[in-house]
Structures are given as structure tokens and as C-alpha cells.
Amino acid sequence: MEHEEVVDNSHKDFAHNWVLSSRFLFYCLFFLIIAFSFGGCYSLYKHRYHGTPEVTVPGNTLYNPKYK
């Protein structure tokens, strides 16, 4: 008759330890919020408004058009 030793790994399991799993999920969520915030700020900085370009407007399209 052989005796098998039962090893209890439930304390290491992600689903059984709600304290560690909730802490891990909180830090993941916190990191994702910070990463998306910095990514959005960088995108807004990269595509920022660079000023009014010098545009030539034809005279016939003005509010008071100038005809030849």
C-alpha cells in the first residue's frame, strides 16, 4: 500500500487568495490608467495646433467678393 502525499497549493493560487489577486488587479489597473493617460497626453502633444497657416484666398470667395 503506497501513501501519496497531498500538497496543498491553494495558498499560491490566484483564484483562491482574493487579497493578493485584488491587489494585483488594482496595480494592473493603476498602471494601465497611468499608461493610457501618458499616451493620450503624448498624442495630444504630437498633434498639437501649430498656429495659423498662411493661406491665399481667392478674391471671388471673400465675404465681399472682388470681381475682375
N, C-alpha and C positions, 0 to 999 in steps of 0.2 A: 504494500500500500504506500503510494507516494504522496507526499504532502506538498502542495503548491502554496507558496507564499503570496498573499494578496497584497498588492501595492496600491495604496490609496493616493491617487494623483489629483483628486478633486480640488485640493487647495491651489494647484497650479493651473487649473483650467480657467479659461477666460469667462466661460458662461456661468461657472459656479461661484466665482468670487466677484460679487457685484460692486464692492468698494474699489478694487483695482480696475475693473472694467469701466466703471463710470468715470474714474479719474483719467484713465487712458483716453476714453472718448471725449472728455472735456478738453484735454490738452490737444487732441487732434482737431477738434472743432475750433479751439482758440487759434491754433496755428493756421488753419485754413482761412479763418476770418482775417487774420493779420496779413496772410499772403495775398488774398484777393484784394484787400484794401490797398496794399502797396502796389499791386499790379494795376489796379484801376487808377491810382494816382499817377503812376508812371505813364500809363496810356494817355491820360488827360494832359500830362506834361509834354508828351511826344507829339500830340496832335493839337497843340495849343494854337491860339489865334496869333498870327504873326503881324498883324496890322493891316491897314487898308492898302490894297494893291493899286497901282496906277493904271486906271482903265480908261481907254479912249472911248467916248460915247459918240455915236453918230449924231449929227445935228438934227436930223429929221425924227429922232426918237426922244427928244427932250420934252419937258412939260410944255414949254412954248417952243414949238419946232421952228427951225430956221430952214427955209427953203431956198433953193438957188434961183 
